[in-house]
Amino acid sequence: MTSRILMHVGPSIGNYDVLSAAVQPNIGFASPEFNSAMKDSLDGFRYVTGSDSSYTPFILPGSGTVAMESVISFIPRGSRILVVSNGVFGDRWEAIFSRYPLEIKVLKAEAGKAVPLEDIDREVSSGKYYAVAMTQVETSTGVRLDVASVAKAVRKHVELVIVDGVASIGGEAMKASQWGIDVCLTASQKAMGAQAGAGLLVASPTAMEKLRGESISGYFADLRNWSDIMNKFLAGGGGYFATPPIGTVFSIQKSVDLIRTETMEARVRRHEICSQAFRAGIEHLGLEVLASEKLRSNTVTGVIVGGINIADFLQRCIKRGVEFGAGVHPAVKDRYFRVGHMGWVQPAHIVAALNTIESALGEMGKKVEAGSALAASEIFSRHSGI
């Protein structure tokens, strides 16, 4: 059986040691081993997000969407929220906030583009908003928003700056403390490269102060039920509100240990080089990258391919041992597919992915320029240090 290369947009390419760490037979959530794993994971997540010790980290059972919905814990009834959406998953902020007694305004971008900074600045300057919620890397298109610049522009106008880093944290630079971000979040199986099963977030002292006010959140995702427990884990103890994702936490512990060893700077650089090499191969094939050139992320690429059945193409790729993601943006859904080059991605994965795309398209009668892997290899040869 051929080992499959998982280049979906999440779960991402696995690391044997990280995934093996999730297999912990007969270890419960009240054990010293689990308490230690939680402490290491929480501390490590602060490191990955560039959050200082004043930020409170959380690990919740579930997914990135659970982490997103938990943000409601910080927001009072009737608040005005500005959502900056560059695609399908930016729209998810609107879907979540609309379930609660809040006023929502959404700024949207076309597929492959980002909402301009000047539009965001103009909107927050003219309206009294409590919070701005944005997405660092839009999973549906691969667009990267300059969240540092956006945070700087909106900081003086709002109480909270909130960033969805589900497709970015662990593969893109995130400096929450330095950039003035109050809440940033992700999922364990994305660029963090751990086992699926947890939503992670960090909250600034400003955000944590909001937990003392009125709550309009539900029960499970109300961070008031989790904050004291997280602090107990950080202090070396333990606690319980709901059953934690035990295996996933051990996986996160191993992941952040390897990330510290690699360093975030080197990790971001590795993601950057792999993404550049992949896109060089795609353009050599004569295919189009969905995201505008200056907005392309380190972690996700949308590839536009006209004149073929995308579902058939993806199945042919799976048979060749490489799995990609289907397109989900309604404007281009039937004309593109998505590639995740995140987590533990290495040059060999990029080369294999390009060879697979090239051969599958050729088999389907699509005329492409051969040699995409060679085009990528030229970039890797200039950056042999990764």
N, C-alpha and C positions, 0 to 999 in steps of 0.2 A: 504493500500500500504506500502510495506517495504521500509524504508529509505535506499538508496544505499550508501555504503561506497566506496568512490572514491580513489582507490589506484593505479591510473594510474600514469604515469610519468609527468603529468601536463595536465590540472589543477589538483591540489592536493586536499587533504581532506580540506573541507571548515570549517570555523568558522562562526557561525551564526551572531555574532556581526560585523565581518569584511564584510561578504557578504551583510548584511542588510545596512551597511553604504553606499553601492553603490547606494541605492535607494534614490535619492535626487530630488524630483519633483520640477520643476520650479526654479531651481538654475542654472544660466548660468556661463560661464567661465569668465565673467567680474565682478562677484559678490565678495564682501568682503569675503564671506564664502569660495568660491573656492580659492581665493588668499591665504587664511590662510591654507587651506588643502594642496595646492601645497608647501607652505613654510615648513609645518610640514613634508610632504612626502620627500622633497628634503633633509632636515636636517636629517631625520630619515634614509634615504638611506646611507648617509655618515656614520652614526653610524653602520649600518649593515655591511658595506664593510670595516670598519676600516680605513676610509679616514679622514684625518684632514681637517681643514677649508680652506686649500689652494687648495683642489680638488674641481672641478666644477661638481655638479650632474645634470643629465638630466633625464627628464621623457618625452618619446615620444609616440605618439599614435601608436599602432601596437603591435608588439610581440618581442621576443628575436632576431628574424632574422632581424628586423628593426634596433635594437641596434647594431647588428653585422655589418650590411652594413653601418651604420653611421660612423664606424671606418675609412672608406675610407677618411673621411674629414681630417684626420691627416697625410695622406700619399702622398708624392709628386709623380709625374709622373716618371716612370722608376725605382722606388725603388725595391730593392730585399727584399722579404718577406720569412721568414722561417715559415712554418706551422707544428706544432707538432700535429699529429692526432692519436687518440686512437680508432677511430671508425667513424660511419656514420656522427655524428654531428661535429666532428673534420674536416671531409672532407668538411663540408659546408664552412669552411673558404676558402678552395681552390676554391669552386664553386663561392664564392663571389668575391674573389680577381682576378679570371681569367677573369672577365667581364671588367677589367680596365687595362690600360697600365702599368702593373707591371711585374716583374720577380718573379716567385714563385718556391720554393723548398719545397717538402712535405716529412716529415719523418713519416712513418706509422708503427703501431703495429698490431699484430694479435689480433683477437677477444679475449677479456678478459685480454689482456696484455697492457702494457704501453711502449712507446718509452723510452729506457734507458737514464738516465741523461748523461752518458758519450758520447752517440751518439749525443745528442743535443749540449753538450759542444764542442765536436770535430767539429761539423758542423759550429757553429757560430765563432769558433776560426779561421777556415780556409777560411771562406767566408765573404765578406763585406755585411752584412745584415742591412737593415734599421730598421726592426722590427721582433719580434718573436710573433706569435699568437698561443695560446694553449687553451685547454679546461680543466677546473678543474675537473668536473665530466662528463664523457662521457655517455650521456643519453641512447645510444644504448646498452651499456654493463654494466654500473654501476662502471666502472673503475675510480678511483680517482688518479689524477696526483698530485705529490708533487710540487705545483706551487711555493711555497716559495723557495725550493731548485733550481728549474729551473730558477726562476727570479734572484737569487743570482749568478748563473753560467753565465747567458747571459748578465747581466746588463751592464758590461763594454764594451761589444762588439756591442750593438745596441742602437738606439735612443729611441725605444719604446718597452715596454713589455706589451702585450695585453692578457687578460684572459677572455674567455667565461665562466661565472659562472651561466649560465642559469639553470642548474640542481643542483647548489650547494649553491649559495648565500642565506643565511637564514637558512641553515642547516649544513653548513661546516664553519670552521674558514676561514675568509678572512680579512687580515690585509694589505690593499693596501699600505698605507703609510710606514709601517714598512718593508714590503717585497720589496719595490721599484717597484710596479706595476703601470704602467702609465694609463692604461684603463682596467676597469673590468665592466662587464655588466650582466644583467639578464632579466627575464620577470616577470611580476607582479604575474602570476598565479602559479609559481613553488614553491620553498621552502619559498618564501616570504608569500605565503598563501593568496594573495589578489585576487580580481576579474581579469579575463583576460582582456587584452586590452592595455597594455603598455609595452614598452621596457625601461629599466632603465640602466644608466651607470654613472660612475664617471670618470673624467679625471684629471690627474695631471697637475701642472703648466707647466711641460715640454711638455705634449701633447697639452695643450691649446695654447702654443706658436706656435705650428705647424699650427694652424688655420689661422695665419697671412700670410702664404705662398700661393703658387698656389693650387687651388682646382681641383681635377679630379672627385670629387663626383657628384652625380646627384643633384636634387633640393630639394625634400622633406626631404631626410635624411642628407643633408648637415648641419652639426652642427653650421656652421656660421649663419644660419638662426634661430637658437634656443638659442645660448649662452647668448646673451644680455637679452632675455626674462627670462631665468632661473635665472639670476642674479637679475632681477627685482623682481621675486617671492621671492628669498632669502631675499631681502631687505624689504619684506612686501607689495610690490605692485603687479602689474600684467602686462600682455602683451599678444600679439597675433601674431602668424604666421600661424598656421593651427589649426582647432578645436581640443582641447585636449580631452582625454577620461575622461569626467567629473566624471561619477560614479566610474570609476576605481580609480581615484585619491582619492576620499573620502574613498574608500576601502583601499588603500595603507596607507592613514593617520591613519586609525584605526589599521591596521596591525602593523605599526611601533610603534604605541603607546603601543600595547600589547607586542611587542618584547622588547621594552625598559623595560617594567615592569618585564618581565621574565628574562631579560638580555641575551645578545648573548652567554655568557659562558654557562648559564644553557640551552639555546635553543640547542646549538651544542651538549651538553651532552645528552639531551633528544633524539635527533636524533640518536646519537651514540648508546645509549642503545636499542632503538627500532629496529635499524637495526641489532644489534647483536642478539637480541631475535628472530627476524624474521628468520635470517639465521640459528640459532640454530634449529628452528622448521623445516626448509627446509631440513637441513642435517639429522634430526631425521627421516624424511620421506624417506630418502635414495635418495634424489634428489641432483643435482649438482649445485653449484653456478658458474655462468659463469666467473666472475672476479677472478683473482688469489688472494689468501688469503690476501697478504699484500697490495693489491690495492683496496680493497673493500670500497665503499663509505658509507656515512651516509644516503644517500637520495634515491639511486636507486639500485635494485638488479635484475640481469638477472638470471632466473631459467631454467636450462636445463632439459627437460622431454622427454625421448625417447619413441617411440612406441605408441604415441597417436596423434590425430588430434588436433593441438593447437587451431584452430579457434573454433572447437566444445567445447573444454575445456573452453575457455574464455566465450562462451555463457552460458554454464552451471553455471559458477561462477556468471555471471550477474543475472541469474535467482535466485540465492541464495542471491543476494543483495550486491555483491562485484565486482567492476570493476577493472581489470588489463589491462596492455597494451600488444599488440602483439609484437613479436620480429621483429626487422628491420635490424639487421646486416646480410648482405648477406651470410656470411660464415656459419651462424647457424640459419638463419631466421625461418626455419620450425621445429626447435627442442627446442625453448625456448620461454618464455614470460617474460615480464618486470613488476616489482612491484615498485611503488613509495611510499616510506615511508618518507614523507616530509611535511613541513608546520605545520599543527596542529595535526599531528599524535600522538596518545596516545596508551598505552598498550592495551586497549580494541580493537582498530582497528587491531593491530597485531594478537591478539588472534582470532578475527573474520576471518581475512584473512587466517590464517593457517587452521582453521576449515573448511573453504570453499574449499580451495585447497585439503585438505584431503578427504572430502566427494565427491567432483566432480571427483577426480581421481579414488576413489573407485567405483563410479557409472559407470565409463568407463572401469572397469576391470583392472585397473593398481594396481599392488601389492605394497602397501606402509605400512610402520610401523606406526601404530596408536599412538596418543598421542603427536602430534607435538605442540599443544597449551600448553600442560603441560611442555614440554621442554623449550618453550619460557617463561612461567610463572616463572620458576626457576630463570631465569636471572632477571626478573622484581622484584622478591622477594628480591634479593640481592641489588637492587637499588630502594627501595620503595620511595625515595625522589622525583622521577620525577612525 
